[in-house]
Amino acid sequence: MPAVDGPAGVVAVPGCGRDECGRRVDIDLVDGVEAFDARRIWWFLYDGIDGGLTTEDLLAACAATLSPAGPYTAKAETLTGTVTWSNQQTQLIAFDADGVKRGRLDGDTFYSVIPDNWQNPAGTYHGTGEYPTCLAGEKDSPVSMDRHRVRIEVVHRDTGGRQPQHIAVHVHCLD
């Protein structure tokens, strides 16, 4: 991230040394939450440490605090396969990913579905919270055992137990 010259020779690092209004601020952690405290940061950067920090110090500090893969980042995995069971009421599906061999004693792998962002087979996005039509049961039953091809984006959450929790954050109905 390149540094730029600010007013009166002050070095500013885009996204770190100045906010969008040009005020001198920087990211700080207060009780583990990112917060802005312009006066304290200004003293730390320019007055408190032998006349301030160098451009290299600023760049290193900002690179560490603005990492694109921070501690609260989850990367979704895209899987294609077949839904073998679905329950609209509980928003759970049993899903078999393509290319994954299951043993005779292996059970189903269940995924929680977040229905706020899904696509129908034509590619139209739906974001009103309605359950994906390819997963929905008949009018009188929330359960469907119809086999449907889908592509899902999944986040795996470590619960500390034997099995992680699988959360489908996006469903694309393929048939």
N, C-alpha and C positions, 0 to 999 in steps of 0.2 A: 504494500500500500504506500504510494508515494506521498511525501510530505509536501505541503504548499506553504508559501509565505503568507502570514496573516498581517494585520495592521501593526505598525510600529515594530516590525521585525519578529513578531511572535510566530513561531512555527506551529502550524495546525495540521493535524492528520485527519483527512476526511473520515467522518463517521466516528471519530474518537475525540479529537481535540476541540471541536466546536459543534454546537447544535445547528439546526437549520436556520436559526435567527442570527447566527454569528456570535452568540455568547460563548465564553470560554467555559466549557464543561468537559467532563470525561466520565466514563463509566466507573462506578464504584459499587461495591457490595456492602449492603447494610442488612445484617441478619440473614445473609444468604440470598438477598433479593437485589437485583440491579437497581440502583438509584442514582440520582444526579444531585451533587452538592457543589455548586460552582465555586463558592468561597474557599472551602476546604481543599478542593482539587487545585484551584489557582495557587494557593499557598504551597501545596506540596510540589507542584510542577515548576513554579518559577521563583519562589522566595525561600522555601524551607530547606532545600538541599544545595548548599553552596552555590546559590545563584540559579538553581533550576536544573532541569534534566536536558540532556542532549537530544537531538533529533533521533538518534539511534535508540536511546532509552524509550522515547515516546513510541516509536515504531514497534519495538519489542513488546511493550506493555499493551498496546492496542491489538497487536496480532494475537496475543494470548487471551485477551478478554473478548475479542470478536470472532473467535473461531467459528466457522460455519457448522462444524459438527460438535456443538457444545454438549454439556452433560444432560440436557433435557431434549436432545434430538433423537427421534426414532426414524429409522429408514424402513420404508415399506418394501416387502418382497412381492414381486408379481408372480402369481401362480395361475396356470390354466389346468382345468380338470372338470370333473363331473360332480354335481351336487346330487347325492343319493337320498337325502332326507332333509326336510326343512320345516321349521315351526315358526309361523309368522308371529304368534303370540309371545314366544320367548326370544325371538330373533336369533335362533341358533340354526346352523346347518351342519350336516355331515358332508365332508368334502374329500374326494379322492383326487389328489394331484396327479397329473400325467407323469408317467415314468417312475413313480414310487411303488415299489413292490411291498405288499403287506403279507405277513405270515398268517398262517391259519388261525393263530390265537390273538393276532393283533386286533384291537377294537377300532371303531370308527374314530376319526379325528374331527372334533367339533370346533366350529368357528362362530364367534359372536359377530353379528352383522350390524353395521351402522348404516341404516337405510337413507341417510341424508344426501348421498351422492352416488347415484348409480346410473348405468346406461342400459337402454334397451338394445335389441339386436341391430336396429337401424343406426345406433350410435347417438341417439338423443339422450341428453342428460336429464335426470329428474332429481330435484333437490327439495321436495316438499315434505319429506319424511315418510312418504308412502313406501311400503315394502316392495322390493323388486318383483315384477309380475312373473318372472321365470321361477321365482322361489315360492310364490304364494300358493296356498291350497285352494280347494273349492270353496264356494260361498259359505257352506255350512261347517267347514273344518279349517282350522289354522294350519293343519299338518299336510305336507305334500311329500309323496314318495316317488314323484315323477323324476326321472333322471334328466337333468339339464346341464348343458355345457356352459361354463362361465369362465371368465378371467377375473381374478380377484387380486387386490392389493392388500397385503396382510402385514400387520405389526405383531410380533411375538413378544409377549410380556412374561418376564420371569417372575413367578409367584413364590419361588422358594421351595416348591414341591417337586414331584417327579415330572409333571407335565407343565409346559408353559401354557399360558392362555393365548389363544390365537384370535385376533380381532381383524375382521375384514372391513377396512376403511373405505373400500370402493369395490363395487360389483359391476361387471360388464356382462350382461346376458348375451350369450353367443347364439342361442337358438330359441 
